[in-house]
């Protein structure tokens, strides 16, 4: 009886060890593939969910993979945070163990793209504008010349998606604690409007929604039936 118990414990330990080793190798292989196929500037953190992992590995299909990367450049734009949920990720166990993963088919992807206010302000440094949240809108702050005077003002602006760009349009202007006069409003027309061009997002993601949050302007994106391949150097 004792020998049987010891054998079972040893077997269980070996299975757990194999499960963890195969998980680590697969996560590393998938992270490398996601970095290269997405042309990301940094290695993403990749987590494969679900237990036991070994049964997924043997089948070569992972139902829930989560990716997170901070301060990355993708599609020519700087993203403060990129979070991607991948559903139905196909990686044969043999390829993962050997490191020979050249293509990763994925059934569905859902992503969150965060552009911090600091990063947006950095893009607007030539126009000397700063950006902050104003409820579900943006507050854009700067200055304008009116009748030979430099006046500090701000605009409460809407944000909208247009293709792969975020369009920011001023709706009302404020000077100090009050509404801007007609003269100031006329001088500010177009001064605080701008466009954030995201360009081509990684993994074939297409923008689907937009929201203003305390952490930044947050866009959602999605894609289906994508094969992640390494881009040629």
N, C-alpha and C positions, 0 to 999 in steps of 0.2 A: 504494500500500500504506500509506504514512504517513497519507494523507488518510483512508483507511478506518479505520485504527487510531484516529486523532483523533476521527472521527465516532462510533466505537463508545464511546470513552471519554466523550465529551460526552453521548451518549445514556444511558450507564450512570450518569453523574453526575446527570442530570436525573431518572432513575427513582428513584435513591436519595434525592434531595432531595424528590421528590414523596411517596415512601414515608414519610419522616420528618415532613414537614409534615402529611400526612393523619393520621399516627399522633398527633401532638401535638393536632390539632384534635379528633379523635375522643375521645382520653383526656379532654380538657377538657370536651367535651359530656357524656360519660358520667359524669364526676365531679360535674358540676353536677346531673345528673339523680339520681344516687345520693344526693347531699346533700339535695336537696329532697324526693324521694320517701320517703326514710327519716327525714325530720324531724331530721336530725343537727344538732348544735350547731356543728360545724366541718366544713370541706371535707375530704373524704377524699382520700388518695393513691390514684390509680388507675393500674394498669399493665396494658396489653394485651400478651399474650405471643404468640409465634409469628412466624416470618419466612418469606417476605416479608410485611409487613403489608398491602401494597397489594392483594394478591389477596384477603385477607379483607375489606378495605374495599370493593372492587368488588362482592363477593358480599353485603355488608351483614350478615355474620354472623361473630362472633368466638368462637372456641372456648374461650379461656382468658383471663379477666379477673380480676385480683386487686385487692381493695380493702383498705386499712388506714387506721384512724383511731384516734388516741390521745385520751384524756381527753374523751370525748364523752358527751352526755346523750341517751339514746334511750329512749322508752317510759316516761319519768319516772325512770329509774334512771341513775346515773353509772357508765359503763363505762371502765375503765382502758385497755382495748384492744379494738377490734373488727376482726376479720380475716375477710374474706368471699371465697370463691372462687366465681366465676360461670362457668357453662358454657353455651354456646349463647346468646350475647348478640346481639340483632338490632337493628342501627342502620343504616338506609340511608345510603349515602355522601353523597348530596345533602343530607339533613337534618343530618348532622354538619358538613358544610362551611358550611352556612348558619346553623347554630346553632339550627335549628328542630326540636329533639328534644323532643317532648311525651310520648312513651311509649316504653319500652324493654322488649320481651318478653325474658324469660330462661327458659331451659329448666330449669336446676337451680342451686341455691345451697347451699353448705356453709359454715358459719361457726364461728368460735371467739370466745367472749366471755370476756374476762378481767376479774375483779373483784379488784383488789389488796387486800392486807390493810389497807393504810392507808385505802382508801376504805370498806371494811367497818367498820373501827374508827370511822371518822368517822360512819357511820350509827348507831353504838351509843353515841355520846358522852353522850347523856342517861342511859344506864344505866351509864356508866363502866366499860365492858368493852373489852378489847383482844383482838385475834385474831392468831394466828400458826399456821404449819403444824406438824403433829405426825405425820410420815409421811403416810399416806393419810387422816388425820383432821385435825381442827382442835383447837388449844389456845385456850381462851377463859379469860382471866384477869380477876379482879375481886376484890371483897371482900364480906363478909357480916357481919351482927351475930349473934354467938352468946354468950348469957349476959352481955350487956352489953359484950362486947368486939368490936372490929372486927378480923376475921381476913382476911388476903390468901389467896386460894385460886385454883385453876384447875381447869378441866374439860377432859377429852379427849372430843371430841364427833364424832359422825358427821354427814355431810352427805348429803342426799337431795333428789331432785327431786319436787315436787308441783305439777303443772300448770306455771305460769310462775313458781313460787317455789322458792327454795332453803331447805330446812328444816334447821336445825342443832340437834341434840339431844345433851345431855350424857350420857355413858355411865359415866364414873367421875370422881371428884373427888380432888384432891391438895392438900395443905397442906405447904409447904416441899418436902422430898424424899420425903415419905411419903404414904400413902393417908389420906384424911380419915376422921375418926372418925364414928360413927353420928350423933352430935349435929350435927356440921358438915354431914354429908351430908344430913340431914333439913332443915337450915336452907337449904342450897343448892338444894334441889329446885325446878327451874323457873327458878332465878335466871339461869342461863347459856344457856337455850334461847332461840332467836330465829329469825325468818324474814326472808330477803332477797327482796323482791318485785321481780321484773324487769319486770313489766307486759308491755305489747305491744312485742315486738322489731320492728326495722325489716324491711322487705322480706318480710313474711309469714313470717318465720323462726319455727320452733317448736323448743323445747328437746328434745334427744335424749339427752344424757348429761352427766355431771358428774365432775370430777376435782380433787383437791387437789394443787397444784404449788407449787414454791418461789416462783413469781411471783404466785400468788394462786389463788383458786377459779376454775377454768376450766370453762365450759360449752360444749357443742357444740350446734349447731342446724342445721336444714335446711329447705328449701322447694323446691317444684317448680312449673313452669308459672306464673311470676309476671310480671305486667306492672307495671313501675315507672312511676308517674305522679306528676306534681307535685301536692303537696297545695295546696289553696286557702289563700291567706294569711288 
